[in-house]
Amino acid sequence: MAKYKIVVDKDLQDIVPAYIESKKAELVSLSAMQAAGNLEELRKSGHKLAGSGGGYGFDRLSEIGRQLETAARTSDVPGVASALAGMKDYLENLEVVYE
């Protein structure tokens, strides 16, 4: 059973899978930024993530984006790691139901 069950409007059924896949690919890029210590790019990416998640019904992704943005802005390296771990967990344990 999925840890995170999200109900999304059936009108978004054609675009949500691509959005989720793009977030999985983005996580790889974010992890590379983390490894390189690129906090400014992590901050920008966190801001974008915060803005996009809720638009598709993924409020948790928006929360993670805000965490990432704040942690990167304040040079909170453990906070960045926590946000990325949260994003990974969310994406790996997400079940989308269309209604």
C-alpha positions as CSV (number, residue, x, y, z in Angstrom):
1,M,0.0,0.0,0.0
2,A,1.3,3.5,-0.9
3,K,2.3,5.8,1.9
4,Y,0.9,8.8,0.0
5,K,-2.4,8.5,-1.8
6,I,-3.3,11.6,-3.7
7,V,-6.6,12.2,-5.5
8,V,-6.2,14.2,-8.7
9,D,-8.9,15.5,-11.0
10,K,-9.3,13.1,-13.9
11,D,-8.9,15.9,-16.4
12,L,-5.2,16.0,-15.4
13,Q,-4.7,12.3,-16.1
14,D,-2.8,12.9,-19.3
15,I,-0.2,15.3,-17.8
16,V,0.3,14.1,-14.2
17,P,2.4,11.0,-15.0
18,A,4.8,13.2,-17.0
19,Y,4.9,15.7,-14.2
20,I,5.8,13.0,-11.7
21,E,8.5,11.6,-14.0
22,S,10.0,15.1,-14.4
23,K,10.1,15.5,-10.6
24,K,12.0,12.2,-10.4
25,A,14.5,13.4,-12.9
26,E,14.7,16.7,-11.1
27,L,15.6,14.9,-7.9
28,V,18.7,13.4,-9.6
29,S,19.7,17.0,-10.6
30,L,19.0,18.3,-7.2
31,S,21.2,15.6,-5.6
32,A,24.0,16.5,-8.0
33,M,23.6,20.2,-6.9
34,Q,23.7,19.1,-3.3
35,A,26.9,17.1,-3.9
36,A,28.5,20.1,-5.6
37,G,27.4,22.4,-2.7
38,N,25.4,24.6,-5.1
39,L,23.1,26.1,-2.6
40,E,22.0,29.0,-4.9
41,E,20.7,26.6,-7.6
42,L,19.0,24.5,-4.9
43,R,17.3,27.6,-3.6
44,K,16.0,28.5,-7.0
45,S,14.9,24.9,-7.7
46,G,13.2,24.7,-4.3
47,H,11.3,27.9,-5.1
48,K,10.1,26.5,-8.5
49,L,9.1,23.2,-6.8
50,A,7.1,25.1,-4.2
51,G,5.2,26.9,-6.9
52,S,4.4,23.9,-9.1
53,G,3.4,21.1,-6.7
54,G,0.1,22.5,-5.5
55,G,-1.0,23.3,-9.1
56,Y,-1.1,19.5,-9.8
57,G,-2.6,18.5,-6.4
58,F,0.8,17.6,-4.9
59,D,0.8,19.9,-1.9
60,R,3.5,17.9,-0.2
61,L,5.8,18.6,-3.0
62,S,5.2,22.3,-2.5
63,E,6.0,21.9,1.2
64,I,9.2,20.1,0.3
65,G,10.1,22.9,-2.2
66,R,9.6,25.5,0.6
67,Q,11.8,23.4,2.9
68,L,14.5,23.1,0.3
69,E,14.4,26.8,-0.6
70,T,14.7,27.9,3.0
71,A,17.4,25.4,3.9
72,A,19.5,26.4,0.9
73,R,19.0,30.1,1.5
74,T,20.2,29.7,5.1
75,S,23.1,27.3,4.2
76,D,21.4,24.6,6.3
77,V,23.1,21.6,4.6
78,P,21.4,19.0,6.8
79,G,18.1,20.7,6.0
80,V,18.8,20.4,2.3
81,A,19.5,16.7,2.8
82,S,16.3,16.3,4.7
83,A,14.2,18.0,2.1
84,L,15.7,15.9,-0.7
85,A,15.2,12.7,1.3
86,G,11.6,13.7,1.9
87,M,11.2,14.3,-1.8
88,K,12.6,10.9,-2.7
89,D,10.4,9.2,-0.1
90,Y,7.3,11.0,-1.4
91,L,8.0,10.2,-5.1
92,E,8.8,6.6,-4.4
93,N,5.7,6.0,-2.3
94,L,3.1,8.0,-4.2
95,E,-0.2,6.6,-5.5
96,V,-2.3,8.8,-7.7
97,V,-6.0,8.2,-8.0
98,Y,-7.9,10.0,-10.7
99,E,-11.5,11.1,-10.0
